[in-house]
Amino acid sequence: MTVPGGLLAEEGTYHWSMSISDGDSSSSEVGKCEFAVDHTAPDAPVVSSTDYPNDDGVAIPAGGVGQTGVFTFDANGTEDVDHYLWSVTEEENDDPQARVDAEGLGGNAAVRWTPALGGPQTMFVRSVDRAGNRSDIVRYRIFVRAGEPLVEKLEGHWQLDGDLADHSSHNRDLIAVGEPQLTADGYDGGAVRLDGASSRLYYAGPVLDTSTSFSVSAWAKASAAGGYQTVLSQNGQRTSGFQLQLTTLGEWALVMFGEDVDGGGAEHARIRSPEPASMDVWTHLLGVYDHGAGELRLYVDGRLVVERDYTSTWTATGDLQIGAAQWKGNQVDLFDGVIDDVRVYQRVIVPSEAELLANHAVLRAHYPLDEGTGTVATDRVTGAVAELAGSAAWESEQHTAVIVGETEDGGYGEVTAPQPGIRTDRSYTVAAWVRLDDPGEGQNRTAVSVDGARFSPFMLQYRENVKKWCFLVSLGADIESGLWVPSEHEPEFGRWVHLTGVHDFARQETRIYVNGSFSAMRTGAVGWNGDGELVLGGARWIGQDVDPWNGAVRNVRVYSGVLSDQTIGQLPLQS
């Protein structure tokens, strides 16, 4: 039945019933129902939070990035409030859409929110009554206290550089079980090698409250897949509160269990990486439980790879373990491989911090090229030796450097060095001082590359078709294509220029810097791992040696990870 418009204009309670008539007689009435007409908007709600307080409209600096806060919405005396709509933004105006139901008609509601940014922000909230009427929007000012990334709520940090000391402020030194090798080579410095049979590390007692937001991270290098292997966990009474692990199928995973009982209860909230783990390769793992959002997240090498809904209902009160887990009260799933730089936080690590962890830059090779004589140059990091070949020769004019590439008499020279210890399918940074004396006509010129059977995985170069400095990332070992990033800076020939190329796996960005300043960026290059030699003075394309440089090169640095813009800006000053 449709009620004609305007018939029920007055607010109030209406009763209705109906009967059927054939013209002679009628049925008895049925229904005898009632409904209310309500055009009155509810009063604006009252918003409060002890985690992110507000004093008479003025936000008090509190909390921090990744630190979940609870906010309460009060119906402010309106008895028929059904739900609330809310949002948080840095903007001055917003139309909130996220819904949270009141605790009964006219009741309060509570939401959890985890800031991903510091500084001033605004929560927008309105009440909605059972008739769908909406209140005015309340603006609740928030000021997320600024702090150093990766410092706030750090509950434990074990660098594992030959010892088991905690480098956070909590002095939670680890205890070794079995015979772990404490002097293994790490991603950065030392690490601990575990045998997958009896060796593990632990801290006696809980470190994290697993019923609320927390994050756990580590560098891991697995020796082989087979059976569950745990990088990091925390014991309950009978089962782990969480496990950061390698699965039987060779996937990285994060799992939490519904109950602290044998078998973990009915719910096993496991999220798995979509790509299999690479064996014997350093991989950064980050597991996040966001209690405010009710989500589990897994990051691999700084990139969010999987998430799912989950809400923890219990806290694990036992030991924190590195290299093992708990199941049915026993220590199981021992890790076979190497673990480095373990960190645990009692808060959410946000995406920008995940990138910082995974992009931690480590200098893998540094060739100053300042020897000035002979046919070799030395890597100041590893002691490896690079060889001058062909017409490559020293010059000692304004700077000591190596002349490489094409020469006037038709010769060709280059410097080759051992692979610098980076994976070109992950994040890396390459930097060098270069001088291009003459680009010539119709010719690309490459100063620094890594060799490949058919293609160089990257080239730091001058590109003739755009007449710019360029950082090129090829797209596959057998793919005749690349993503190249031309600089915004105009090249200067016959003068020294400092070039830096960055491949940022976590952000899927490729960037070029000129004389320490950001110049250009493109997105979408995946990259591939080339394990050839470091080459100064040329590159490889379709199986041919190409793009000979025509000038000099000096002070070449290669890093795993990504240098910050500030650090890149300092590189030209260090040469």
C-alpha positions, 0 to 999 in steps of 0.5 A: 500500500502506498500512502499519498504524499502529504497525507502524513505531514504531522509528526506523531504516532499513527495506527492502521488496520485493514479489512476486505469487503465484497460489497455486501459484507466485510471481513474482520479488521486485521493489523492494528499496527502503529508507526511513528512519523518523525521529521526532527533531527537528533541533537548533535552527539558528544565526542570524547577520547582519553587517548586523544583528548580535546579541551573545549575544542582545542586538541591536546597533543597525544598518542602518536603514529600507529597508536590506536585510540578509542573514541566514544560517541554520546547521543546527547540525550536524544533517545532514538539515536540508532547509529553514528556516521564518522570519519577522520581527515586532515581536511576542514570539511568532510561528509562522514560515511563509516557507520557504527551502531549505538549500544541500544536505541539512544545509546553510546558507541565506541570506535577505534582509530589508528593514525597513519600521520602525525599532526592536526586532524579532525574527526567528523561525527553525526547522529542518525535516528531510527527514522533516518534523520541526521544531526549536524556534524560535530568536529572533534579536533585531534593532534597526533603527537609527532615522533621519530618513526620506528621509535614510539612503543618499541618494546624490544629490538634485537640487532643480533650483531654477535650478542643477544642484547636488547637495544630498546630501552627495556633491557630485555636480553635474550636467552639462547637454547641449543647452539645458535651461531651468533656470528653469522653474516646478517643483512646488516652486520651480524645475525643468528643462524638457527639449525631448525632442530634444537636452537632458538632464542627467547625472552623469559616472559611476555613482551607484547599484549596480543589482545591489542594492536602490535607489530613484529618485524625481522629480516629472515633468510630461510635455508629450505622449505619443509614443515612450518618454521617460525621466525617470531612468536609469543607463547600462551599457556598452550599455543602461541598468541601469534606466529610469523612463519614460513608455511609447509608450502613455502609461503611467508605467513602471519597467524593468530589463534582464536583460543589459548587451548590445544589446537588453537580453537576453532579460528586459525586466522592465517594470512599467506604471501601470494608469492612463494618465499625465495630460499637463501635470500634476505627478506624483510617480514612485518606482521601487524595486528590492528585492533582498531581496524580489526585486521591482520596485515602481512608486509613482505619487503615493505609491501603489503601483500595480504590482509584479513579481518580478525579481532583478538580476544586474548593475550599471550602471557608466555615467552617471546620466541625467535626461531620457534613456536608453541603448540599444545604446550610444546616448542615446535616449528623451529626455524632453519636459516638466519635471522637479523634485526628483530623488532616488536612494537605495541602499536601499528606500524603504518605503511610509511614505516614498513617501507623504512624498515624494508628499505634500510640502506646498507653500503655493499660496494664503494669504489673511490677509484682514487688509486691513480696507477695500476690496473686494479681498484679496491672496494672499500667495503669488502676488499674486492678487486675491480679490473681496468680493461681495454683502454680504461686508464687513470687521469689525475687532473681535477680529480683522480678518476678512470677514463672509460668507454669509447676513445678517440682512436676507436678503443673501448675501456671499462672497469668490471667488479664482482657483483656488489651484493644487491638484488636488483629485483628488490630495493637498491641505490647506485650513485657515482660522479660522472663526466661525459665529455662528448655524447656524440650523435645517436648514441646512448652512454652508460656510466654504471650498470650490472651485467647480464647474459642478454640485458643489464638489469639497470643502467645509470646513463645519458639517453640520446633520444631524450637528451637527458640523464637517465636511470633505466630499469630493464623489465626481465632477463629476456625482455627487450624493454625497460622503464627509463626515468629521464631527469628534469635537469639539462645535462652538462658535458665536460663537467663532473655531475653526481648521479643517483639512481634508486629502485624502490621495491616497496613503493614501486618507484624508480627515481633519479637524482642529479647533484644530490637533488631529486629530479624525476620519478616513474612508477611500475617497474618491477625489476628482476635479479641480475647477478652479473658483474658491476660494469663501469663504462657500458651496458648489455642489451640483447646480448651485446655490449652497448652504450660505451661511456665517453668520459670519466667515472669516480666514487661509485657507491652501491647500496641495498635498500633506499637512501633517504633524500637527505642522505642522497643530498649529502653524497656529493659533499662526501666525494 
